[in-house]
Structures are given as C-alpha cells and as structure tokens.
Amino acid sequence: MYWTRRTDRDQPGDTVTQQDLKGRTALVVVAHHRPDSLTAHTARRAAARLEAAGYRVDLLDLHAEGFDPRMNVADQPDWGDREKRYSDEVRAHMQRVLDADAVVAVFPVYWQSVPAILKGWIDRVWNYGFAYGRSRPRLAGKRILWLGLAGATSDDPVVAGMQAVLDTNLSESIAYYCGFSHSTVGLLTDAEERPQRIDAAGNLLVGEAVAGAERAAQYAAFEARAREFVEKFLAEEPAAA
C-alpha cells in the first residue's frame, strides 16, 4: 500500500481555492506520537481501504510533520477581519483540507476528547474566515469520520457518556458548525492490551494483559469494528452528480 501527497498546492501568497474535482480525495489525519501505535496502524488501514475505494489519500501525520498546536499571534482570529492572512504553515494546511472531499481523523481518546495536537490543529487551521464566519462555509458539503481509540472496555458504563460527549464536541460543535454535511464519531473501545474499566466507586481497574490467541482475537475484533466504521462511511458517500 502507499499514500500520496499533493505537490501542486498553491504557494504562500496565492489565494486558497477549492480543488478541481477530477477524483475524490481523503485527508487522513493521525494524532499520535508513535508510528508503531495502534492509532497509527488504524489510520494506515483506513487509508488503504479509502484508497481501494478509489480515493486519493493525503496522509497527514501531525507529529511526524512537526505541526505546532500552540496558538500564536499570526494565527489568532481577528474578529474584525475574516480575510486575515494567516501564517504560511496554516495556509498550507487549509489547502489540504480544501483539497479533500472527506476527512478521517484518527486519534486516542484523552479525557473524553481529542489529544492536544489535534485540538490545536483544529484551532489554528479551522480558523475564522476559513472554516466558519461566512454565510456559505468554505467546508460546506465535506464529510468527516472521527475514529477515536479508547482503553475502556465495551461493557464499561462510561462508554455511553464518552460517545455522547464526543458526538457533541466533534460533530455538533465543530463539524456541523463548520458546514460539514456529514460527521460520524466511531468510538473504538478495547484498544489497550490490559482491559480498563471504572468501578461503582470511581476507581480505575486495570486487568491483566491478554496474550496469545486471546490477544489475536481481541485485535481481530478491534480491526473489524474499525473497518465497519470506514465501510459505513464509504457506503454513505453521496452519488456523483
């Protein structure tokens, strides 16, 4: 399998424009510091499936590319100027988002939210005048799949609340606010070798690590669930006009 990166993007100083649609492009965003993590593996598998379905895949590994999630003066929104010129780094990322028909963000769930590097990418790139603040959002009509890996077991009571929080924060508060036509949060539980759950008293219980056939079965089931989310996302793709 392989992933492609566009090299014909607008240069700094050019107007950020919508792509000339000759084929569908998916931007797969990875938010994990380890390339050997289950998160990174899940992102690669999702990218391969998207590619097999006919998408050109732009794989954006935020850590590997050295993205700085911290807000700065250059990229701070100016509420009086929605045409503000943002930094060259942010403008390059904006173009990658515009080039994509679909976005797939893959990340570990931290505190029932996304990691700081993904949140900072949204803060700096999905900025005022670009992702929101216009009568017709520039991201209107795009689709997004959020794949969040959680250490909680599927039968942990905390999972229902985690799903609700992620749905509200990612779909309602971010994606739909920015004009996306479709947003799905795929919560992938049982992502740890050692099962985790919260007891009635609020204590974190960490079980013994699985091994051998049990481990193989656990990760086979995990990959099947991840693949199901991607397949459903693809099946909901609107027909070309």
N, C-alpha and C positions, 0 to 999 in steps of 0.2 A: 504494500500500500504506500501511497505518497500523498503529500499535501502541497498545494500550490499557493504561492503568494503573488499578488499582482505587483508588477513592477512599473506599470504605466500610470500610476496615480498622479494627480495634479501636484505640481511642485509648490513649495511655500510661496504664497503671494497670489496664486491662482484662485479663482472662485471655486468653492466646494460645490460640486454639481452632482445631480443624480446620474447613476450609471446608465449606459446604453445597454438595454437588456437584450443580450444575444443568447443568454443562458442563465440559469439560476445560480446564484452564489450563496453559500452559507458561511457565516463568520462563526467559528467555534472558539470560544474564549475559555481559557484554562486558568484557574486561580488556585494554584498550589505551588509551593516552593520546591517540591521534589519531583523530578521527572519520572522516578520509579514508583510513584504513589498510585493508589487505586484510582484517585481522581484523574490523574494524567492518563492512566490506562483506559478509563471510561471515556475520556474525551477522544482518545485516538480511535476507539471502537466506534463511537458515534460519528466521527469524521469519516471513517471508512464506509459506514453504512450510508451516509449522506452522499458520498462520492459514488457509491454503487447505484444510488437512485438517480444519478445524473447531475448532481450539484458540483460546481467547482468550489472547493473548500479552501478558505483562508483560515489557517490555524494561528490564533493569537495566544501565545503563552505569556501572560503578563510578567511573570517572574523572569523567564528566560530572556525576554526583550528589554528587561530593565525599566519597566514602567514605574514612575514615581506616583504613588496615590495621593501624596500630600497636595492640598490646595495651595496655590501661590497667587501673587498679585496679578500676574499675566493672565491667569485663567479664572480669576474671581469674577462672577457675573456683575455686569453693570446694568442695573435695572432701568437706567435711562437710555441705554443704547443696546438694542438687541442685535445690531450689526457689528458689535465689538469684534475686533480681530484678536483671536486667541493665539496662544503660542503655536509654533510650528509643529511641536510634538502632538499637541491636542488636535490641530487641524488634520494631521496625517491620520490620526485615529478616527476622527469624524468621517473622513473619506472612506475608510474601511467599513464603517457602519453603513454609510450611504450605499456603498457598492453591494451590500448584502441584501438579499431578499429575505433571508431568515438568519436569526442569531440563535446559537445554542451556547449557553453559559454553564460550565461545569465547575463545581466548587464543593469543598467540605462545608457543612453547616456549623457555624460557630455562634453560640449563644442565640440560637434560633434565627440566625441571619447569615449574611454572606461575609467572607473574610474582608479585612480592611482594604486589601489591594483591589478587589472587585468593586467594593463600595467607592473607593477613591477614583477608580476608572469611570464609574458612572457619574460621580460628582464633577470631574474635570471634563469629561468628553460629552456626556449627555447634558450639555450646558444650555443656558438661557439663549434664546435666539436660534439655537440649532435643534435641540430635542423638544423644546417647549417654548411658549411665549409667542406663538403665531396662530392666526386663525386656522391655517392649514399646516399642521406639523410636518416637518420635513421627513419624519419617520413614519408618516401615515401609511398604513397598508402592510407594514412589515410584520413578521411573525417571530415569536421567540419561545424557546424551550429552556427552562431553568432546570438543570439536573443537580440536586443537592444531595451529597452523601452524608449520612448521619450514622453515628455509632450506636444509637438506640436500637433495640430490637423491635421488630414489627408489632409485637404484642404489648409494648410499653405504653401505658396510658398517656404519656407525654407526647406521643407521636401525633395524635389528633390535634392538639393545640399547636404543635410545631408546624403542621401542614397549614392550619388556619392563619398563623402569623406570617408564614412565607407567602401564602396566596395574597394576603392583604398588602404586605410590603412590596412584593416584587411585581405582581400582576396589576393590582388596583392602583397602588400608589406610584409606581414607576412606569411600567409598560403601557398601560392604557392611558395614563396621564400624558405620555409622550406620543400618543397616536397609533400605537401598535394595534393591528386588527385582531391579533390572537396572542394569548400568553398562557402558557401551561407551566405549572411547577411540578416536576417529577421528584418526589421525595424518595430517596433510595436508602432504606434502613438496613441494619445488619452489615454495615460497612467496616466493622472492626473485627479482628481475629478473636478478641476477648469480648464476649457479649456484655452490653451495658444496659442497665435499667435503673429507674428511680423507685425506691420502695415507698410505702404509705407515709413514712416519716420524713421523706425528702432526702434520704441517703442514696448516694450513688453506689450501686452494686456492680462490681466488675467480676465476671466469671472467668473460668479457665480458658486458655486459648485452645481453639479447635485445631485438629491436625488430621493428616491422612485423608481417608475417604470422606470424613465429616467436613473437613475444610474444603475439599474439592466440591462437594455437594452444595455447601453454603455459597461459594463464589460462582458456581454454575447458576444457582438460583438468582443471585445478585445480577449477574450479567443478563439473564433472561428478562428480569424486570427492567433493566436499563434499556435493553433492545426493544422491549414492548413500548416504552415511552417514546423512543425515537420513531418506531414504526407507526404509532398512532399519530404522532406529529406529522409524519410524511403523508399519512392517509387523509389528513385534514387539509392538505395543501389544496387551495382553490384551483380549479381548472384554468388553463391559459385561455385568454380571450381570443 
